[in-house]
Amino acid sequence: MNELMEILKDTRKHLMTGVSHMIPIVVAGGVLIALSVAMSGSPSVPDEGTFLKGIFDIGAAGFALMVPFLAAYIAYSIADRPGLAPGAIGGFLCNSIGAGFLGGLIVGIIAGIIAHLLKKIQVPTTLKPVMPIFVIPLVTTLLVGSLVMWGIGAPIASMMEGLTNWLVALNTGNKILLGAIIGAMCAFDMGGPVGKVAYTFGVGLLGSGVTTVMGAVGVGVCIPPLGMALATFLAPKKYTMGERENGKAALIMGTIAISEGAIPFAAMDPLRVIPSMMIGGSVGSALAMMFGATNAAPWGGLIVLPVIGNPIGYLVSVVVGVVITAFTVNALKTVVAEDADEDLEMEMLS
């Protein structure tokens, strides 16, 4: 129990290690995707076989590595090298079942704890050399992989089905309430299973000619990165050096509705960041529904403005949500221990 408490006491350090190694992946992948979509001149994935589609695919490959990197280096921070393989594989499996970055964050901690505890087992001298390179990674990967595949996979699938049915029922009722819920869902896990349910619901209604819900989705998906970018500009002393740099990339990603640009902030400080983004996203998407802003594209952010009905209302909704997110999260955060955090980040990246 003392071992476990000691690990959990350093949770911020472990999260910072994972986030510091994940940020370059988020920036590289996100900016490449944003540039490819922006240069295509259409708020959609570039056409197959084109140069821009190749750039998009390179960025998408980076995003595919985002959660595995996060989980791997959280586990590494806890258990050193024996935690890398189970963390990375567990993170990859989280992607495959749609658990998103929240699943990767939890799996990274679990993989690290298991590997750390296995390192404490006393074994004969002849076995000691193979423990960190064979036995511990193998056993930990099997345990973590089993947990993801058969422990959390089915509940996540059931949750997504339930959320979809709930949104379908809400669509016949109060539209402003529906918009508020959609905005909160988009901000909750930034491209994860909950956000994907809201996005898929909005896209599905486009086929029936209903474009107002996609308007709310378009607002909701861009508020998290834009809100966190604004927050870093308004109160830089409340963010680490890495977060401030990521704020610049999040600004680019937010305009193209890549909500994953806010994930490094949420992974570092989920209890303050996620609720702040959900409040901003909820208000912004509710306003979009109230203004009757429509979106005829299966995309979001500012790049869809040419196909938006009531673009003024859409822009006002985005701005209000972004400002609320930034002011809320900055009100909750305190000034970081700058020197200590920056020294730790430089050590991790060196």
C-alpha positions as a Markdown table, in Angstrom:
| # | Residue | x | y | z |
|---|---|---|---|---|
| 1 | Met | 0.0 | 0.0 | 0.0 |
| 2 | Asn | 2.9 | 2.4 | 0.8 |
| 3 | Glu | 4.4 | 1.7 | -2.6 |
| 4 | Leu | 1.1 | 2.5 | -4.3 |
| 5 | Met | 0.7 | 5.8 | -2.3 |
| 6 | Glu | 4.2 | 6.8 | -3.2 |
| 7 | Ile | 3.5 | 6.3 | -6.9 |
| 8 | Leu | 0.2 | 8.2 | -6.8 |
| 9 | Lys | 1.8 | 11.0 | -4.8 |
| 10 | Asp | 3.9 | 11.8 | -7.9 |
| 11 | Thr | 1.0 | 11.6 | -10.3 |
| 12 | Arg | 1.7 | 15.1 | -11.7 |
| 13 | Lys | 5.3 | 14.1 | -12.5 |
| 14 | His | 4.2 | 11.0 | -14.3 |
| 15 | Leu | 1.5 | 12.9 | -16.3 |
| 16 | Met | 4.1 | 15.6 | -17.2 |
| 17 | Thr | 6.5 | 12.9 | -18.5 |
| 18 | Gly | 3.7 | 11.4 | -20.7 |
| 19 | Val | 2.5 | 14.8 | -21.9 |
| 20 | Ser | 6.0 | 16.2 | -22.6 |
| 21 | His | 6.8 | 13.3 | -24.9 |
| 22 | Met | 3.3 | 13.4 | -26.5 |
| 23 | Ile | 3.3 | 17.1 | -27.3 |
| 24 | Pro | 5.6 | 16.9 | -30.4 |
| 25 | Ile | 3.3 | 14.1 | -31.7 |
| 26 | Val | 0.2 | 16.3 | -31.3 |
| 27 | Val | 1.8 | 19.3 | -32.8 |
| 28 | Ala | 3.3 | 17.5 | -35.8 |
| 29 | Gly | 0.2 | 15.4 | -36.5 |
| 30 | Gly | -2.3 | 18.2 | -35.8 |
| 31 | Val | -0.6 | 21.0 | -37.8 |
| 32 | Leu | -0.1 | 18.7 | -40.8 |
| 33 | Ile | -3.8 | 17.7 | -40.8 |
| 34 | Ala | -4.8 | 21.4 | -40.4 |
| 35 | Leu | -2.6 | 22.5 | -43.2 |
| 36 | Ser | -3.7 | 19.8 | -45.6 |
| 37 | Val | -7.4 | 20.6 | -45.0 |
| 38 | Ala | -6.8 | 24.4 | -45.2 |
| 39 | Met | -4.9 | 24.1 | -48.4 |
| 40 | Ser | -7.5 | 21.8 | -50.0 |
| 41 | Gly | -10.0 | 24.7 | -49.8 |
| 42 | Ser | -12.8 | 22.4 | -48.6 |
| 43 | Pro | -13.8 | 21.6 | -45.0 |
| 44 | Ser | -13.3 | 17.8 | -45.5 |
| 45 | Val | -10.6 | 15.2 | -45.9 |
| 46 | Pro | -8.6 | 16.0 | -49.1 |
| 47 | Asp | -9.4 | 13.8 | -52.1 |
| 48 | Glu | -7.8 | 10.4 | -52.3 |
| 49 | Gly | -4.6 | 10.1 | -54.3 |
| 50 | Thr | -3.7 | 13.8 | -54.0 |
| 51 | Phe | -0.6 | 15.3 | -52.5 |
| 52 | Leu | -2.6 | 16.9 | -49.8 |
| 53 | Lys | -4.3 | 13.6 | -48.9 |
| 54 | Gly | -0.7 | 12.2 | -48.4 |
| 55 | Ile | 0.0 | 15.1 | -46.0 |
| 56 | Phe | -3.3 | 14.4 | -44.2 |
| 57 | Asp | -2.4 | 10.7 | -43.8 |
| 58 | Ile | 1.1 | 11.6 | -42.4 |
| 59 | Gly | -0.6 | 13.8 | -39.8 |
| 60 | Ala | -3.2 | 11.1 | -39.1 |
| 61 | Ala | -0.3 | 8.6 | -38.5 |
| 62 | Gly | 1.0 | 11.0 | -35.9 |
| 63 | Phe | -2.4 | 11.2 | -34.2 |
| 64 | Ala | -2.5 | 7.4 | -34.1 |
| 65 | Leu | 0.7 | 7.4 | -32.1 |
| 66 | Met | -0.5 | 10.1 | -29.6 |
| 67 | Val | -2.3 | 7.8 | -27.1 |
| 68 | Pro | 0.4 | 5.1 | -27.2 |
| 69 | Phe | 3.1 | 7.6 | -26.5 |
| 70 | Leu | 1.2 | 9.2 | -23.7 |
| 71 | Ala | 0.5 | 5.8 | -22.0 |
| 72 | Ala | 4.1 | 4.5 | -22.7 |
| 73 | Tyr | 5.8 | 7.5 | -21.1 |
| 74 | Ile | 3.4 | 7.6 | -18.1 |
| 75 | Ala | 4.3 | 4.0 | -17.4 |
| 76 | Tyr | 8.0 | 4.7 | -18.1 |
| 77 | Ser | 7.9 | 7.5 | -15.5 |
| 78 | Ile | 6.6 | 5.1 | -12.9 |
| 79 | Ala | 8.5 | 1.9 | -13.7 |
| 80 | Asp | 11.4 | 3.0 | -16.0 |
| 81 | Arg | 12.0 | 0.9 | -19.2 |
| 82 | Pro | 9.9 | -2.2 | -18.2 |
| 83 | Gly | 6.9 | 0.0 | -18.4 |
| 84 | Leu | 7.4 | 1.2 | -21.9 |
| 85 | Ala | 6.1 | -1.8 | -23.8 |
| 86 | Pro | 3.0 | -2.5 | -21.8 |
| 87 | Gly | 2.2 | 1.2 | -21.7 |
| 88 | Ala | 2.5 | 1.6 | -25.5 |
| 89 | Ile | 0.6 | -1.6 | -26.3 |
| 90 | Gly | -2.1 | -0.7 | -23.8 |
| 91 | Gly | -2.4 | 2.8 | -25.4 |
| 92 | Phe | -2.6 | 1.3 | -28.9 |
| 93 | Leu | -5.4 | -1.0 | -27.7 |
| 94 | Cys | -7.2 | 2.0 | -26.2 |
| 95 | Asn | -7.2 | 3.5 | -29.7 |
| 96 | Ser | -8.5 | 0.4 | -31.3 |
| 97 | Ile | -11.5 | 0.1 | -28.9 |
| 98 | Gly | -12.1 | 3.9 | -29.0 |
| 99 | Ala | -11.2 | 4.6 | -25.4 |
| 100 | Gly | -9.4 | 7.8 | -26.4 |
| 101 | Phe | -6.8 | 9.7 | -24.4 |
| 102 | Leu | -8.6 | 9.2 | -21.1 |
| 103 | Gly | -8.3 | 5.5 | -21.5 |
| 104 | Gly | -4.6 | 5.9 | -22.4 |
| 105 | Leu | -4.0 | 8.0 | -19.4 |
| 106 | Ile | -5.5 | 5.4 | -17.1 |
| 107 | Val | -3.8 | 2.5 | -18.8 |
| 108 | Gly | -0.4 | 4.2 | -18.6 |
| 109 | Ile | -0.8 | 4.6 | -14.8 |
| 110 | Ile | -2.0 | 1.0 | -14.4 |
| 111 | Ala | 0.8 | -0.4 | -16.6 |
| 112 | Gly | 3.4 | 1.6 | -14.6 |
| 113 | Ile | 2.1 | 0.4 | -11.3 |
| 114 | Ile | 2.0 | -3.3 | -12.3 |
| 115 | Ala | 5.5 | -3.1 | -13.8 |
| 116 | His | 6.8 | -1.3 | -10.7 |
| 117 | Leu | 5.4 | -3.8 | -8.3 |
| 118 | Leu | 6.7 | -6.7 | -10.4 |
| 119 | Lys | 10.2 | -5.2 | -10.2 |
| 120 | Lys | 10.0 | -5.5 | -6.4 |
| 121 | Ile | 9.6 | -9.3 | -6.5 |
| 122 | Gln | 12.7 | -11.2 | -5.3 |
| 123 | Val | 13.9 | -13.7 | -7.9 |
| 124 | Pro | 17.0 | -16.0 | -8.1 |
| 125 | Thr | 20.2 | -14.2 | -9.3 |
| 126 | Thr | 20.1 | -16.2 | -12.6 |
| 127 | Leu | 16.7 | -14.6 | -13.5 |
| 128 | Lys | 17.4 | -11.0 | -12.6 |
| 129 | Pro | 18.9 | -10.1 | -16.0 |
| 130 | Val | 15.8 | -11.3 | -17.9 |
| 131 | Met | 13.2 | -9.7 | -15.6 |
| 132 | Pro | 13.3 | -6.1 | -16.9 |
| 133 | Ile | 13.6 | -7.1 | -20.6 |
| 134 | Phe | 11.4 | -10.2 | -20.8 |
| 135 | Val | 9.4 | -11.2 | -17.8 |
| 136 | Ile | 8.1 | -7.9 | -16.5 |
| 137 | Pro | 7.1 | -6.4 | -19.9 |
| 138 | Leu | 5.5 | -9.7 | -21.0 |
| 139 | Val | 3.4 | -10.2 | -17.8 |
| 140 | Thr | 2.5 | -6.6 | -17.6 |
| 141 | Thr | 1.5 | -6.4 | -21.2 |
| 142 | Leu | -0.7 | -9.5 | -20.9 |
| 143 | Leu | -2.5 | -8.1 | -17.8 |
| 144 | Val | -3.0 | -4.6 | -19.2 |
| 145 | Gly | -4.0 | -5.8 | -22.6 |
| 146 | Ser | -6.5 | -8.2 | -21.1 |
| 147 | Leu | -8.0 | -5.4 | -19.0 |
| 148 | Val | -8.4 | -3.2 | -22.1 |
| 149 | Met | -9.7 | -5.9 | -24.4 |
| 150 | Trp | -12.1 | -7.7 | -22.1 |
| 151 | Gly | -12.5 | -5.2 | -19.2 |
| 152 | Ile | -13.3 | -1.8 | -20.6 |
| 153 | Gly | -14.0 | -2.6 | -24.3 |
| 154 | Ala | -17.6 | -3.8 | -23.8 |
| 155 | Pro | -18.6 | -1.0 | -21.3 |
| 156 | Ile | -17.3 | 1.6 | -23.8 |
| 157 | Ala | -19.3 | 0.1 | -26.7 |
| 158 | Ser | -22.4 | 0.0 | -24.5 |
| 159 | Met | -21.9 | 3.6 | -23.4 |
| 160 | Met | -21.6 | 4.8 | -27.0 |
| 161 | Glu | -24.8 | 3.1 | -28.0 |
| 162 | Gly | -26.6 | 4.5 | -25.0 |
| 163 | Leu | -25.4 | 8.0 | -25.7 |
| 164 | Thr | -26.5 | 7.8 | -29.3 |
| 165 | Asn | -30.0 | 6.7 | -28.3 |
| 166 | Trp | -30.1 | 9.5 | -25.8 |
| 167 | Leu | -29.2 | 12.1 | -28.4 |
| 168 | Val | -31.8 | 10.7 | -30.8 |
| 169 | Ala | -34.5 | 11.1 | -28.0 |
| 170 | Leu | -33.3 | 14.7 | -27.2 |
| 171 | Asn | -33.5 | 15.7 | -30.9 |
| 172 | Thr | -37.3 | 15.8 | -30.6 |
| 173 | Gly | -37.3 | 18.1 | -27.6 |
| 174 | Asn | -35.5 | 21.3 | -26.4 |
| 175 | Lys | -33.0 | 22.2 | -29.1 |
| 176 | Ile | -31.0 | 24.5 | -26.9 |
| 177 | Leu | -30.6 | 21.8 | -24.3 |
| 178 | Leu | -29.5 | 19.4 | -27.1 |
| 179 | Gly | -26.9 | 21.9 | -28.2 |
| 180 | Ala | -25.6 | 22.3 | -24.6 |
| 181 | Ile | -25.2 | 18.5 | -24.3 |
| 182 | Ile | -23.5 | 18.2 | -27.6 |
| 183 | Gly | -21.0 | 21.0 | -26.8 |
| 184 | Ala | -20.2 | 19.3 | -23.4 |
| 185 | Met | -19.7 | 15.9 | -25.1 |
| 186 | Cys | -17.4 | 17.4 | -27.8 |
| 187 | Ala | -15.2 | 19.0 | -25.1 |
| 188 | Phe | -15.2 | 16.0 | -22.7 |
| 189 | Asp | -12.7 | 13.8 | -24.4 |
| 190 | Met | -11.7 | 15.8 | -27.5 |
| 191 | Gly | -12.1 | 13.2 | -30.3 |
| 192 | Gly | -12.6 | 10.3 | -27.9 |
| 193 | Pro | -15.6 | 8.0 | -27.8 |
| 194 | Val | -18.0 | 10.6 | -26.2 |
| 195 | Gly | -17.1 | 13.3 | -28.7 |
| 196 | Lys | -17.3 | 10.9 | -31.6 |
| 197 | Val | -20.9 | 10.0 | -30.6 |
| 198 | Ala | -21.9 | 13.7 | -30.9 |
| 199 | Tyr | -20.0 | 14.2 | -34.1 |
| 200 | Thr | -21.4 | 11.0 | -35.7 |
| 201 | Phe | -24.9 | 12.1 | -34.6 |
| 202 | Gly | -24.5 | 15.5 | -36.3 |
| 203 | Val | -23.1 | 14.0 | -39.5 |
| 204 | Gly | -25.9 | 11.4 | -39.6 |
| 205 | Leu | -28.5 | 14.1 | -39.5 |
| 206 | Leu | -26.9 | 15.9 | -42.5 |
| 207 | Gly | -28.2 | 13.1 | -44.7 |
| 208 | Ser | -31.8 | 13.9 | -43.6 |
| 209 | Gly | -31.3 | 17.6 | -44.3 |
| 210 | Val | -31.0 | 18.6 | -40.6 |
| 211 | Thr | -28.0 | 21.0 | -40.4 |
| 212 | Thr | -28.5 | 22.8 | -37.1 |
| 213 | Val | -27.1 | 20.0 | -35.0 |
| 214 | Met | -23.9 | 20.0 | -37.1 |
| 215 | Gly | -23.7 | 23.7 | -36.5 |
| 216 | Ala | -23.6 | 23.0 | -32.7 |
| 217 | Val | -21.0 | 20.3 | -33.3 |
| 218 | Gly | -18.9 | 22.6 | -35.5 |
| 219 | Val | -18.8 | 25.1 | -32.6 |
| 220 | Gly | -18.2 | 22.5 | -29.9 |
| 221 | Val | -15.2 | 20.8 | -31.5 |
| 222 | Cys | -13.2 | 24.0 | -31.9 |
| 223 | Ile | -13.8 | 25.6 | -28.5 |
| 224 | Pro | -11.4 | 23.3 | -26.5 |
| 225 | Pro | -8.2 | 24.1 | -28.4 |
| 226 | Leu | -9.1 | 27.7 | -29.1 |
| 227 | Gly | -10.1 | 28.2 | -25.5 |
| 228 | Met | -6.9 | 26.7 | -24.1 |
| 229 | Ala | -4.8 | 28.7 | -26.6 |
| 230 | Leu | -6.4 | 31.9 | -25.4 |
| 231 | Ala | -5.9 | 30.8 | -21.8 |
| 232 | Thr | -2.1 | 30.4 | -22.3 |
| 233 | Phe | -1.9 | 33.8 | -23.9 |
| 234 | Leu | -3.9 | 35.5 | -21.1 |
| 235 | Ala | -2.1 | 33.9 | -18.2 |
| 236 | Pro | 1.2 | 32.4 | -19.3 |
| 237 | Lys | 2.6 | 32.0 | -15.8 |
| 238 | Lys | -0.1 | 29.4 | -15.1 |
| 239 | Tyr | 1.3 | 27.1 | -17.8 |
| 240 | Thr | 4.5 | 25.3 | -18.3 |
| 241 | Met | 6.9 | 26.1 | -21.1 |
| 242 | Gly | 5.6 | 23.0 | -23.0 |
| 243 | Glu | 2.0 | 24.0 | -22.6 |
| 244 | Arg | 2.6 | 27.6 | -23.7 |
| 245 | Glu | 4.3 | 26.2 | -26.9 |
| 246 | Asn | 1.4 | 23.8 | -27.4 |
| 247 | Gly | -1.0 | 26.8 | -27.1 |
| 248 | Lys | 0.3 | 28.2 | -30.3 |
| 249 | Ala | -0.2 | 24.9 | -32.2 |
| 250 | Ala | -3.7 | 24.6 | -30.5 |
| 251 | Leu | -4.7 | 27.9 | -32.0 |
| 252 | Ile | -4.0 | 26.6 | -35.5 |
| 253 | Met | -5.7 | 23.3 | -34.8 |
| 254 | Gly | -8.7 | 24.9 | -33.3 |
| 255 | Thr | -9.5 | 26.9 | -36.4 |
| 256 | Ile | -9.7 | 23.6 | -38.4 |
| 257 | Ala | -11.7 | 21.9 | -35.6 |
| 258 | Ile | -9.0 | 19.5 | -34.4 |
| 259 | Ser | -10.1 | 19.3 | -30.8 |
| 260 | Glu | -7.2 | 16.9 | -30.0 |
| 261 | Gly | -5.0 | 20.1 | -29.8 |
| 262 | Ala | -6.3 | 20.5 | -26.2 |
| 263 | Ile | -5.5 | 17.0 | -25.1 |
| 264 | Pro | -2.0 | 17.9 | -23.7 |
| 265 | Phe | -3.7 | 20.4 | -21.4 |
| 266 | Ala | -6.4 | 18.0 | -20.3 |
| 267 | Ala | -3.9 | 15.2 | -19.7 |
| 268 | Met | -1.7 | 17.4 | -17.5 |
| 269 | Asp | -4.6 | 18.8 | -15.4 |
| 270 | Pro | -7.9 | 17.0 | -16.1 |
| 271 | Leu | -9.8 | 18.1 | -13.0 |
| 272 | Arg | -9.5 | 21.8 | -13.9 |
| 273 | Val | -9.2 | 21.7 | -17.7 |
| 274 | Ile | -11.9 | 19.3 | -18.8 |
| 275 | Pro | -14.8 | 20.9 | -16.8 |
| 276 | Ser | -13.7 | 24.4 | -18.0 |
| 277 | Met | -13.8 | 23.2 | -21.6 |
| 278 | Met | -17.1 | 21.5 | -21.1 |
| 279 | Ile | -18.7 | 24.6 | -19.7 |
| 280 | Gly | -17.4 | 26.7 | -22.6 |
| 281 | Gly | -18.4 | 24.1 | -25.2 |
| 282 | Ser | -21.8 | 23.7 | -23.7 |
| 283 | Val | -22.6 | 27.4 | -23.7 |
| 284 | Gly | -21.1 | 27.9 | -27.2 |
| 285 | Ser | -23.1 | 25.0 | -28.8 |
| 286 | Ala | -26.3 | 26.0 | -27.0 |
| 287 | Leu | -25.9 | 29.5 | -28.5 |
| 288 | Ala | -25.4 | 28.1 | -31.9 |
| 289 | Met | -28.7 | 26.2 | -31.6 |
| 290 | Met | -30.4 | 29.3 | -30.3 |
| 291 | Phe | -29.1 | 31.4 | -33.2 |
| 292 | Gly | -30.1 | 28.7 | -35.7 |
| 293 | Ala | -26.6 | 28.5 | -37.1 |
| 294 | Thr | -26.5 | 25.7 | -39.7 |
| 295 | Asn | -23.5 | 23.7 | -41.0 |
| 296 | Ala | -23.8 | 21.8 | -44.2 |
| 297 | Ala | -20.3 | 20.3 | -43.9 |
| 298 | Pro | -19.2 | 17.2 | -41.9 |
| 299 | Trp | -16.5 | 19.4 | -40.2 |
| 300 | Gly | -16.3 | 22.3 | -37.8 |
| 301 | Gly | -14.2 | 25.2 | -36.7 |
| 302 | Leu | -13.7 | 28.4 | -38.6 |
| 303 | Ile | -12.9 | 26.7 | -41.9 |
| 304 | Val | -16.6 | 25.9 | -42.5 |
| 305 | Leu | -17.7 | 29.5 | -42.4 |
| 306 | Pro | -18.4 | 29.6 | -46.2 |
| 307 | Val | -21.1 | 26.9 | -45.7 |
| 308 | Ile | -22.5 | 28.2 | -42.4 |
| 309 | Gly | -26.0 | 29.6 | -42.2 |
| 310 | Asn | -26.0 | 32.6 | -39.9 |
| 311 | Pro | -22.2 | 33.0 | -39.8 |
| 312 | Ile | -22.5 | 35.9 | -37.4 |
| 313 | Gly | -24.4 | 33.8 | -34.9 |
| 314 | Tyr | -21.9 | 30.9 | -35.4 |
| 315 | Leu | -18.9 | 33.2 | -34.8 |
| 316 | Val | -20.5 | 34.8 | -31.7 |
| 317 | Ser | -21.1 | 31.3 | -30.3 |
| 318 | Val | -17.5 | 30.3 | -30.9 |
| 319 | Val | -16.1 | 33.5 | -29.3 |
| 320 | Val | -18.3 | 33.2 | -26.2 |
| 321 | Gly | -17.4 | 29.6 | -25.7 |
| 322 | Val | -13.7 | 30.2 | -26.1 |
| 323 | Val | -13.7 | 33.2 | -23.7 |
| 324 | Ile | -15.7 | 31.3 | -21.1 |
| 325 | Thr | -13.3 | 28.3 | -21.4 |
| 326 | Ala | -10.2 | 30.5 | -21.0 |
| 327 | Phe | -11.4 | 32.6 | -18.1 |
| 328 | Thr | -12.8 | 29.6 | -16.3 |
| 329 | Val | -9.7 | 27.5 | -16.5 |
| 330 | Asn | -7.4 | 30.4 | -15.6 |
| 331 | Ala | -9.6 | 31.1 | -12.6 |
| 332 | Leu | -9.2 | 27.5 | -11.4 |
| 333 | Lys | -5.5 | 27.3 | -12.1 |
| 334 | Thr | -2.6 | 28.6 | -9.9 |
| 335 | Val | 0.8 | 29.9 | -11.0 |
| 336 | Val | 3.1 | 26.9 | -11.8 |
| 337 | Ala | 6.4 | 26.4 | -10.0 |
| 338 | Glu | 8.1 | 27.6 | -13.2 |
| 339 | Asp | 11.7 | 26.7 | -12.5 |
| 340 | Ala | 10.9 | 23.2 | -11.2 |
| 341 | Asp | 8.5 | 22.4 | -14.1 |
| 342 | Glu | 10.8 | 23.8 | -16.8 |
| 343 | Asp | 13.8 | 22.0 | -15.4 |
| 344 | Leu | 11.8 | 18.8 | -15.4 |
| 345 | Glu | 10.6 | 19.3 | -19.0 |
| 346 | Met | 14.1 | 20.1 | -20.2 |
| 347 | Glu | 15.4 | 16.9 | -18.5 |
| 348 | Met | 12.6 | 14.8 | -20.1 |
| 349 | Leu | 13.2 | 16.2 | -23.6 |
| 350 | Ser | 17.0 | 16.0 | -23.5 |
